């Protein structure tokens, strides 16, 4: 299995995301449902986008590790942030967990009217192993 991260000339380049990711061969694909700032005890970890994003990334990593994968295997993630909150703290959390030597995944960010009670951010992902 191989993946190619696509950033064609004429499109914006960012260290935070790739414009597209191509999976060249059949491989195990993991579709991860929305993860938010909920700890193992089922409680929201904190009142900020940064705290909740860090927990969501920990949750993603836990799921991937259970399948012998890591964050580096993510080819796309979709992030929802509650309206009225900026995602700068979430970007900072991403930069803390992402190995800059790995090409970043494709990304979609949505501003939404609301999520579950107390949730400010939710991240779902697709990983290819």
For each residue, the residues with C-beta under 8 A, 3 or more apart:
1: 23 24 25 26 27 128 129
2: 23 24 25
3: 21 22 23 24 75 128
4: 21 22 24
5: 18 20 21 103 104
6: 18 19 20 21 22
7: 11 13 18 19
8: 11 19
9:
10:
11: 7 8 19
12: 19
13: 7
14: 17 104
15: 100 104
16: 91 94 95 104 107
17: 14 104 105 106 107
18: 5 6 7 21 103 104 105 106
19: 6 7 8 11 12 106
20: 5 6 106
21: 3 4 5 6 18 75 76 105 106
22: 3 4 6
23: 1 2 3 27 29 75 128
24: 1 2 3 4
25: 1 2
26: 1
27: 1 23 128 129
28: 67 128 129
29: 23 126 127 128 129
30: 63 64 67 69 73 125 126 127 128 129
31: 124 126
32: 35 60 63 64 124 125 126 127
33: 124
34: 80 122 123 124
35: 32 38 56 59 60 63 122 123 124 125
36: 44 52 55 56 59 115 116 119 121 122 123
37: 44 45 46 51 52 53 54 55 56 119 120 121
38: 35 42 43 44 45 55 59 119
39: 42 43 44 45 55
40:
41:
42: 38 39
43: 38 39
44: 36 37 38 39 47 52 118 119
45: 37 38 39 51 52 54 55
46: 37 50 51 52 55
47: 44 51 118 120
48: 51 52 89 120
49: 52 53 81 85 86 87 89 90 120 121
50: 46 53 54 89 90 92 93
51: 37 45 46 47 48 54 55
52: 36 37 44 45 46 48 49 55 56 119 120 121
53: 37 49 50 56 57 89 90 93 94 121 123
54: 37 45 50 51 57 58 93 96 97
55: 36 37 38 39 45 46 51 52 58 59
56: 35 36 37 52 53 59 60 121 122 123
57: 53 54 60 61 71 93 94 97 123
58: 54 55 61 62
59: 35 36 38 55 56 62 63
60: 32 35 56 57 63 64 71 74 77 123 125
61: 57 58 64 65 70 71 97
62: 58 59 65 66
63: 30 32 35 59 60 66 67
64: 30 32 60 61 67 69 70 71 73 74 127
65: 61 62 68 69 70
66: 62 63
67: 28 30 63 64 129
68: 65 129
69: 30 64 65 73 127 129
70: 61 64 65 73
71: 57 60 61 64 74 97 98 99
72: 99 102
73: 30 64 69 70 127 128 129
74: 60 64 71 77 105 125 126 127
75: 3 21 23 105 106 126 127 128
76: 21 105 106 107 108 125 126
77: 60 74 105 106 107 108 123 124 125 126
78: 107 108 109 110 123 124 125
79: 87 90 107 108 109 110 121 122 123
80: 34 109 110 111 112 115 121 122 123
81: 49 85 86 87 90 109 110 111 112 120 121
82: 85 111 112 113 114 115 119 120 121
83: 111 112 113 114
84:
85: 49 81 82 120 121
86: 49 81 89
87: 49 79 81 90 91 109 121
88: 91 92
89: 48 49 50 53 86 92 93
90: 49 50 53 79 81 87 93 94 121
91: 16 87 88 94 95
92: 50 88 89 95 96
93: 50 53 54 57 89 90 96 97
94: 16 53 57 90 91 97 98
95: 16 91 92 98 100
96: 54 92 93
97: 54 57 61 71 93 94
98: 71 94 95 102 104
99: 71 72 102
100: 15 95
101:
102: 72 98 99
103: 5 18
104: 5 14 15 16 17 18 98 107
105: 17 18 21 74 75 76 77 125
106: 17 18 19 20 21 75 76 77
107: 16 17 76 77 78 79 104
108: 76 77 78 79
109: 78 79 80 81 87
110: 78 79 80 81
111: 80 81 82 83
112: 80 81 82 83 115
113: 82 83
114: 82 83
115: 36 80 82 112 119 120 121 122
116: 36 119
117:
118: 44 47
119: 36 37 38 44 52 82 115 116 122
120: 37 47 48 49 52 81 82 85 115
121: 36 37 49 52 53 56 79 80 81 82 85 87 90 115
122: 34 35 36 56 79 80 115 119
123: 34 35 36 53 56 57 60 77 78 79 80
124: 31 32 33 34 35 77 78
125: 30 32 35 60 74 76 77 78 105
126: 29 30 31 32 74 75 76 77
127: 29 30 32 64 69 73 74 75
128: 1 3 23 27 28 29 30 73 75
129: 1 27 28 29 30 67 68 69 73
